[in-house]
Structures are given as structure tokens and as C-alpha cells.
Amino acid sequence: MPFMWDQPTSQRVIVIAGCLGMAYTQLTMSPATIEFARAHGADGLHIGILGALPTATIFMQFVAAVLVNHLRYRRTIWFTVSILQRLVYVPIALGPWLAKDISGVTWVWALIAATAMNHALLHFCTPLWMSWMGDYLPREGLNRFWGKRHQWMQWTAALSLLGASLLLLNSGWSITPAFTLLIGLGATLGVVDILLFKKVDEPPVTPLPQPTLARVFSAPFNDRRFRSFISYACFWHFAAMVGAPFISLYLLEYVGLSLGWVLMLWAGSWVGGASLSHSLGSVIERFGHRPVLILCTAFKATNMIALLLVPPHPQLALAVLTPVFMIDALLNAGIAIASNGFLLKNSPQENRTMFIAAGTALAGMVGGVTAITAGAALRGMSGWSITWMGGTYAGFHVLFLASLVLRFVSIGLAVRVHEPDSHSTRHVALQLIGATPTRILSFPVGLYRNRKVSSQGTAPSAEQPPQAEIEAA
């Protein structure tokens, strides 16, 4: 048997690989990609399709889930498909240099095709990798590890976008050479990410006995916990994807920010998630996934409110949106860590890949259809605007308002997530802010103390868990 790293070394490698993978994601799917499409003639519909593809192609997770039940090991197929996925944007980055006579719109559709292939292959690999990690990583402290990994990944995302923004602001390059450099660097880091897993051990797959297609597909929906989580995830992706895919386009077209400053804004937003992701993992480990999903979902309307209110004034928009986006990234981190933890801890070893696919794929497909429909609506509202109370509102604002309302509705679905062993949301909120009469007077100190204790994971619980009683900006 070839040499494999021990568990502590493998966990460090998994964190490092996650950071490299995040760098790949940010460099290849940043607002620079949207600007590359715009420079070649893309409109709202094209941007909507690009925004939809990460979730519209998520059905590939079901393909992987069916296949895994007929495999002994996932490693070889995961390696092959993942490396191909990491290289799929390279022809688009080099194409305008090698074939200068091809029209801009052709490159837009080539970018859409490459994006579709990128995400289809990525989604095929996701349940393979997550089920591998679910079988390999110890359940004790899983959310703490996931929070630590997410923390370092978000710092990497911030640094990646900061570097990209400085390139755009200081180099004087047009978008085509900048896009080529970002894609080349991202692809290199992405391939290294995959290669790092060569020495991470893989337990053999535990297939479902008699894995008929109907039995494989129906198992997650027959489980009450998973059924409630799937309902929440589907509606949340619907609510988010009405507005989320168009934020960068809105900042570029309506607010008037340059691409470099849009990248800088997103880079700053990641700092919000990075600063507290590790603590969030500890909170989830102690109190459960459900209350964190509820709390984070409850505040996810904040960025839509800010986008509705911000005027088309670049400097003022930066001042208002930077802290808002930082808070939003923190909320995204909470939802991501809680969702991944819920999937891994509540999926059985048998048929784990299908449970993970069901927990993400249906929601993604809902989000994909939503983004395309919203993009078509945005194209239909092109040139339309209305003036009200001194402000001018366009099609972007209609989508953001609809997403705002739907995000509030999604809180009810989060409340219905079934996790009997979790603490109440009120108890978790009190623990996080220290909202007692004495501690309110020293709120910042109390908040820091809660963060520090949560990150150490040693604080005793104030009450026993109740024995009764669930994807996209």
C-alpha cells in the first residue's frame, strides 16, 4: 500500500488545499469574468445565464451519487475529472489572443459553455469529495475543523481578490490581458489543490445494499431531517438567486464603480467571514446547525436593503457597502458551515453521496432556473426606470426588492429544519451576544469573551439541548 499521511497531517493538507481551491474559484469566477463578458457584448440575459450555471448544472451531483454505489474507491475518477475541471477556462483566456477575428459575442457564448462545463464537472466531483471527507474525518469536532478550514479559505479569498483588484487598478491593462493572467494563475493553483490529495487516505465506499435507482434516489427524502433541510435549501436558493447574480453587474453599470474597486469591495467582504468562521464552527459544534441557520438567514436581507438604498455615487457606495458586505460574508460563512456540517453529520455511511447530493442539488437547480428567469426579466426591463421620492429606480431594484421579501419568507423554512438535539435559537442568540442585564452594559467585552470561549470550545452549556423538535450572494 502506498504511503499516506497521518490524520493530523492530512487535516492540515485539507485546509491548505481548500485555500488553493478558493483562490482558483475567486480568480476564475470574480467580477473580472463578468467584465470580460461585458467587454465582448454580454447583456443582462447573458449575465443571468452565467449566474445560473453554478446551480443549474448541479444535477451532476445525482449522476455522481448513483455512480459511487458501484465503486470501491472514489480517488481515481475524482482526480481525473477535477484536473480537467481546473483547466477548462484556459482556452477562453487564450482564445482572444490566438483567434482575433472571432466576434465578441462568440466569445461570450464560449465563456458560457466553458462555465457550464466547469460547474458540471465541479458538481460531479463535489459529492465524491464530500463523501470521502465524511468517511475519513472524525465526527468529533467536525464543525470546529470545518470552521477553521472555512476561516483560512475566506482569508485566501480576500487576498486573491485584493491582488486582482490591485492588478486592475494599477497596471493600466484592459480586461482581456488581465483576465488571461487571472485565469492562468487560478488554473495553476487549482491543479496544485487537487494534487495535494494524493497522500490523503481514502476509506472504501460503503455502498447501499441492492442499490436500485429508486432506492438510491428516495432514501434522503424518506428521512425527516433531510426532507426538512432540502425544503429550506431549495427555498433559500430561490430567494437568494433572484438578486445575488446581478450584484456585481449592478455595481459596475448602475453605481458606476470601476472593476478594480468592485474587486476591492468583494475582497474586503471576505474579511468579515474570515474573522469569525472558526468561532462559528465552534458555536455550531456546541449548539447545533439549526439555530445558526435560522440566525444567519434572518439577517441575510441586510445586503439587499443596502443595495436598494445606495445611490449611484461610487465613493458613497463604497463607504456604505463595505461594512454591509463584510457582515453578509459572515452570514454566508455561517450558512455554509452549518449546511456542510448538517450534511456530513446526518448522512448515513451507506449512500452518503446521494444524501449529500439531495441536500444541495435540488436547491441548486431551483437557484439556476431562478437566476435565468431573473436575468431575462432584467433584460426585459432594460431602459426602464421610475423616479420616486427623489430617487431613480431601475430593473435591478425590482429584483433586489423581490429577493428581499423572499429572504424574509425563507426564515420560516429555516425554523422548520428538524434537528432534535440542537439548542433553541433564542438560547444561542443570548450566548452569542451575552444579552443579560449586566452584560448588556459591557456588550463589546461580553461579545469578545463569547467569541474567545466558543473558539476554544470549552465553555459549559447553560442548558441541556431540547429533546423535542431545518445554497447563493
C-alpha positions in Angstrom: 0.0 0.0 0.0 1.5 3.5 -0.9 2.5 5.8 1.9 -0.3 8.0 3.2 -0.2 11.0 5.6 -1.4 10.5 9.2 -4.7 12.1 10.3 -3.2 15.4 11.7 -1.1 16.0 8.6 -3.9 15.2 6.3 -6.2 17.7 8.1 -3.6 20.4 7.6 -3.3 19.5 3.9 -7.1 19.6 3.5 -7.0 23.1 4.9 -4.2 24.2 2.5 -5.8 22.5 -0.5 -9.1 24.3 0.4 -7.3 27.6 0.3 -5.8 26.9 -3.1 -9.2 25.8 -4.4 -10.7 29.0 -3.0 -8.0 31.0 -4.9 -9.0 29.2 -8.1 -12.6 30.0 -7.6 -12.1 33.7 -6.9 -9.7 34.2 -9.7 -11.8 32.4 -12.3 -15.3 33.5 -11.2 -14.7 37.0 -9.9 -16.3 40.2 -11.3 -13.5 40.2 -13.8 -15.2 37.4 -15.6 -18.4 39.4 -15.8 -16.4 42.4 -17.1 -14.7 40.2 -19.7 -18.2 39.1 -20.8 -19.5 42.7 -20.9 -16.4 43.9 -22.9 -17.4 41.3 -25.5 -21.1 42.3 -25.7 -22.9 40.5 -22.9 -26.2 41.8 -21.6 -28.4 41.0 -18.7 -29.6 37.7 -20.1 -26.0 36.5 -20.6 -25.1 37.6 -17.1 -28.2 35.8 -15.7 -27.2 32.6 -17.5 -23.6 32.9 -16.1 -25.1 33.4 -12.7 -27.4 30.5 -13.1 -24.9 27.9 -14.3 -23.2 27.2 -10.9 -26.5 25.9 -9.7 -28.3 24.9 -12.9 -25.6 22.2 -13.5 -25.8 20.8 -10.0 -27.9 17.8 -11.2 -24.5 16.3 -11.9 -24.3 15.5 -8.2 -27.0 13.0 -8.7 -25.0 11.3 -11.5 -22.1 11.0 -9.2 -24.2 9.7 -6.3 -25.6 6.9 -8.5 -22.1 6.0 -9.8 -20.5 5.9 -6.3 -22.7 3.0 -5.3 -20.9 1.0 -8.0 -17.4 2.0 -7.0 -14.9 0.7 -4.4 -12.8 3.9 -4.3 -13.6 7.4 -5.5 -10.0 8.7 -5.8 -9.1 7.9 -9.4 -12.2 9.3 -11.0 -12.2 12.3 -8.7 -8.6 13.2 -9.6 -9.2 12.8 -13.4 -12.4 14.9 -13.6 -11.1 17.5 -11.1 -7.9 18.3 -13.0 -9.9 18.6 -16.3 -12.3 21.0 -14.5 -9.4 23.2 -13.3 -8.2 23.7 -16.9 -11.5 24.3 -18.6 -11.2 28.2 -18.7 -7.7 28.2 -20.1 -8.9 28.1 -23.8 -11.2 31.0 -23.2 -8.4 33.1 -21.6 -6.1 32.4 -24.6 -8.7 32.4 -27.3 -8.9 36.2 -28.0 -5.1 36.3 -28.4 -5.0 33.3 -30.8 -8.1 33.9 -32.8 -8.6 37.7 -33.1 -11.1 37.5 -36.0 -13.8 35.8 -33.9 -16.6 38.1 -32.9 -17.1 39.2 -29.3 -20.5 37.6 -28.9 -18.9 34.3 -29.9 -16.5 34.6 -27.0 -19.4 35.4 -24.7 -21.1 32.1 -25.6 -17.8 30.3 -25.5 -17.4 31.6 -21.9 -20.9 30.4 -21.1 -20.1 27.0 -22.5 -16.9 26.8 -20.5 -18.7 27.9 -17.4 -21.3 25.2 -17.8 -18.6 22.6 -18.2 -16.6 23.9 -15.3 -19.6 23.7 -12.9 -20.9 20.5 -14.3 -17.6 18.8 -13.6 -17.2 20.6 -10.3 -20.7 19.3 -9.2 -19.9 15.8 -10.3 -16.8 15.9 -8.1 -18.4 17.6 -5.0 -20.3 14.7 -3.6 -17.4 12.3 -4.3 -15.1 14.6 -2.3 -17.6 15.3 0.5 -18.5 11.7 1.0 -14.7 10.9 1.0 -14.3 13.5 3.7 -17.3 12.3 5.6 -15.9 8.8 5.7 -12.4 10.0 6.6 -12.7 12.9 9.1 -13.6 12.1 12.7 -17.1 13.2 13.7 -16.0 14.6 17.0 -15.0 18.2 16.4 -16.0 18.1 12.7 -17.7 21.5 12.8 -14.7 23.1 14.5 -12.4 21.7 11.8 -14.8 22.9 9.1 -15.0 26.4 10.7 -11.2 26.6 10.8 -10.9 25.5 7.2 -13.5 28.0 6.1 -11.7 30.7 8.0 -8.5 30.2 6.1 -10.3 29.8 2.9 -12.0 33.2 3.4 -8.7 34.9 4.1 -7.4 33.4 0.9 -10.5 34.7 -1.0 -9.8 38.2 0.4 -6.2 38.1 -0.6 -7.0 36.7 -4.1 -9.4 39.4 -4.9 -7.2 42.1 -3.3 -4.4 41.0 -5.7 -6.8 41.0 -8.6 -8.1 44.5 -7.7 -4.6 46.0 -7.4 -3.7 44.5 -10.8 -6.7 46.2 -12.4 -6.3 49.5 -10.6 -2.5 49.9 -11.1 -1.5 48.0 -14.2 -3.5 50.0 -16.7 -4.3 46.8 -18.5 -7.5 46.2 -20.4 -9.7 43.4 -19.2 -8.5 40.9 -21.8 -4.9 40.6 -20.7 -5.9 40.9 -17.0 -8.4 38.1 -17.5 -5.8 35.9 -19.1 -3.4 36.3 -16.2 -6.1 35.7 -13.6 -7.3 32.5 -15.3 -3.7 31.2 -15.8 -2.8 31.8 -12.1 -6.1 30.4 -10.9 -5.8 27.2 -13.0 -2.3 26.6 -11.7 -3.3 26.9 -8.1 -6.4 24.8 -8.8 -4.4 21.9 -10.1 -2.0 22.0 -7.2 -5.1 21.9 -4.9 -6.1 18.6 -6.5 -2.6 17.1 -6.4 -2.3 17.6 -2.7 -4.8 14.9 -2.1 -2.6 12.2 -3.5 -1.4 11.2 0.0 -4.7 11.7 1.9 -6.1 8.3 2.7 -9.5 7.2 1.4 -11.7 4.6 3.2 -13.5 2.3 0.8 -17.0 3.2 -0.2 -19.8 1.6 1.8 -22.4 1.0 -0.9 -26.2 0.8 -0.3 -27.3 -2.9 -0.3 -29.2 -3.6 -3.5 -28.7 -0.1 -4.9 -31.7 0.1 -7.2 -32.1 3.5 -8.8 -35.4 4.2 -7.0 -34.0 3.2 -3.6 -30.8 5.3 -4.0 -32.9 8.4 -5.0 -35.7 8.1 -2.5 -33.6 7.5 0.7 -32.9 11.1 1.5 -36.5 12.1 1.0 -37.7 9.4 3.4 -35.6 10.8 6.1 -37.4 13.6 8.1 -34.3 15.5 8.9 -33.1 15.6 5.4 -36.5 16.4 4.0 -36.8 19.5 6.1 -33.3 20.6 5.2 -34.0 20.1 1.5 -37.1 22.2 1.7 -35.2 25.1 3.4 -32.2 24.8 1.0 -34.5 24.9 -2.1 -36.5 28.0 -1.0 -33.3 29.8 0.2 -31.7 29.3 -3.2 -34.8 30.6 -4.9 -34.9 33.7 -2.6 -31.1 34.4 -3.0 -30.8 33.9 -6.7 -33.5 36.4 -7.6 -30.9 39.1 -6.8 -27.5 37.7 -6.0 -26.2 37.0 -9.5 -26.7 40.7 -10.5 -24.9 42.5 -7.7 -21.5 42.9 -9.5 -23.3 44.0 -12.7 -25.3 46.5 -10.7 -22.2 47.9 -9.1 -20.5 48.2 -12.5 -23.4 49.6 -14.5 -25.7 51.5 -12.1 -23.5 52.6 -9.3 -20.5 53.3 -11.6 -17.7 51.6 -9.7 -14.7 50.5 -11.7 -13.9 46.8 -11.9 -10.9 47.3 -9.7 -13.0 48.8 -6.9 -15.7 46.1 -7.3 -13.0 43.5 -6.7 -11.7 45.5 -3.8 -15.2 45.6 -2.3 -15.6 41.9 -2.6 -12.1 41.4 -1.2 -13.0 43.4 1.9 -16.2 41.4 2.3 -14.4 38.2 2.7 -12.6 39.6 5.8 -15.9 39.6 7.6 -16.4 35.9 7.1 -12.7 35.1 7.8 -12.6 36.9 11.1 -15.3 34.7 12.8 -15.6 31.5 10.7 -13.5 29.5 13.2 -15.7 30.7 16.1 -18.8 29.9 14.1 -17.7 26.3 13.7 -17.3 26.0 17.5 -20.7 27.6 18.0 -22.3 25.0 15.6 -20.4 22.2 17.3 -21.8 23.2 20.7 -25.3 24.3 19.9 -26.3 22.6 16.6 -26.8 23.5 13.0 -30.4 24.6 13.1 -30.1 27.7 15.3 -27.2 29.1 13.3 -29.1 28.5 10.0 -32.0 30.5 11.5 -29.9 33.4 12.8 -27.9 33.8 9.6 -30.9 33.5 7.3 -32.8 36.1 9.4 -30.1 38.7 8.7 -29.4 37.8 5.1 -31.8 40.5 3.8 -29.3 43.2 5.0 -27.3 43.4 1.8 -30.5 43.7 -0.3 -31.7 46.6 1.8 -28.3 48.3 1.4 -28.3 47.8 -2.4 -31.8 49.3 -2.6 -30.8 52.4 -0.7 -27.3 53.1 -2.0 -27.2 55.9 -4.6 -25.3 55.8 -7.9 -22.3 57.5 -6.2 -19.2 55.4 -6.2 -17.5 56.8 -3.1 -20.6 56.8 -1.0 -21.5 53.3 -2.2 -18.0 52.0 -1.1 -18.4 53.6 2.3 -21.9 52.1 2.8 -21.4 48.7 1.2 -18.0 47.7 2.6 -19.3 47.0 6.2 -22.5 45.6 4.9 -20.7 43.1 2.6 -18.4 42.1 5.5 -21.4 41.3 7.6 -23.0 39.4 4.7 -19.9 37.3 4.2 -20.0 36.4 7.9 -23.7 35.3 7.4 -22.7 33.3 4.3 -20.0 31.6 6.3 -22.5 30.6 9.0 -24.9 29.1 6.4 -22.1 27.3 4.6 -20.5 25.8 7.7 -23.9 24.8 9.2 -25.1 23.3 5.9 -22.0 21.3 5.3 -21.9 20.1 8.9 -25.6 19.1 8.7 -25.0 17.2 5.5 -21.9 15.3 6.8 -23.2 14.6 10.3 -26.7 13.5 9.3 -25.9 11.4 6.2 -25.5 7.7 6.8 -22.3 6.0 5.7 -24.3 3.9 3.2 -25.5 6.0 0.3 -23.8 9.1 1.8 -23.1 10.6 -1.6 -26.8 10.6 -2.6 -27.8 12.3 0.7 -25.2 15.0 0.1 -26.4 15.4 -3.5 -30.0 15.6 -2.4 -29.1 18.2 0.2 -27.5 20.5 -2.4 -28.5 19.5 -6.0 -32.3 20.2 -5.9 -31.6 23.6 -4.3 -29.0 24.4 -6.9 -31.4 23.5 -9.7 -34.0 25.8 -8.3 -31.5 28.6 -8.0 -30.3 28.1 -11.5 -33.8 28.3 -13.0 -34.4 31.4 -10.8 -31.3 33.2 -12.0 -32.0 32.6 -15.7 -35.6 33.8 -15.2 -34.5 36.9 -13.3 -31.9 37.6 -15.9 -34.5 37.5 -18.7 -36.7 39.8 -16.6 -33.7 42.2 -16.2 -33.2 42.3 -19.9 -36.9 43.0 -20.4 -36.7 45.9 -18.0 -33.6 47.4 -19.8 -34.1 51.1 -20.2 -37.0 51.2 -17.7 -36.8 53.4 -14.6 -39.0 55.2 -12.2 -38.4 58.2 -10.0 -39.8 58.2 -6.5 -39.1 60.4 -3.5 -36.0 61.9 -5.2 -34.5 58.5 -6.1 -34.3 56.8 -9.5 -35.0 53.0 -9.5 -34.4 50.6 -12.4 -34.8 46.8 -13.1 -32.0 45.9 -10.6 -34.1 47.4 -7.8 -37.1 45.3 -8.7 -35.1 42.1 -8.4 -33.4 43.2 -5.2 -36.8 44.1 -3.7 -38.3 40.7 -4.7 -35.2 38.9 -3.2 -35.6 41.0 0.0 -39.2 39.8 0.5 -38.4 36.2 -0.3 -35.4 36.2 2.1 -37.7 37.1 5.0 -40.1 34.3 4.0 -37.2 31.8 4.0 -36.7 32.3 7.7 -39.8 30.2 8.3 -38.3 27.3 6.3 -35.1 27.5 8.4 -37.2 27.3 11.6 -38.7 24.1 10.3 -35.4 22.3 9.9 -35.6 19.2 12.1 -32.7 18.7 14.4 -34.0 17.4 17.8 -30.6 17.7 19.6 -30.0 21.4 18.8 -30.4 24.2 21.3 -33.1 26.8 20.8 -32.3 29.8 18.6 -33.1 32.2 21.5 -30.6 30.5 23.8 -27.8 30.6 21.1 -28.5 34.3 20.4 -28.2 35.0 24.1 -25.0 33.1 24.3 -23.5 34.9 21.3 -24.3 38.5 22.5 -24.3 37.9 26.2 -27.7 39.7 26.4 -28.3 39.8 30.2 -28.9 43.0 32.1 -25.3 43.0 33.5 -23.6 42.0 30.2 -25.5 44.4 28.0 -23.6 47.3 29.8 -20.3 45.7 28.7 -21.5 44.4 25.3 -18.2 44.5 23.4 -16.3 42.7 26.2 -19.1 40.2 26.5 -19.2 39.5 22.8 -15.4 39.1 22.6 -15.5 36.8 25.7 -18.2 34.6 24.0 -16.1 34.5 20.8 -13.0 33.5 22.6 -14.7 30.8 24.7 -16.5 29.5 21.6 -13.3 29.2 19.6 -11.8 27.2 22.4 -14.8 25.0 22.7 -14.6 24.6 26.5 -17.5 26.6 27.8 -20.2 24.6 29.6 -23.7 24.7 28.2 -26.2 26.8 30.1 -29.0 24.4 29.4 -29.5 20.9 28.0 -30.4 20.6 24.4 -34.2 20.2 24.0 -35.3 16.7 23.3 -38.1 17.6 21.0 -38.0 19.4 17.9 -34.1 22.8 9.1 -27.3 27.4 -1.1 -26.1 31.7 -3.2 -24.6 36.4 -2.7 
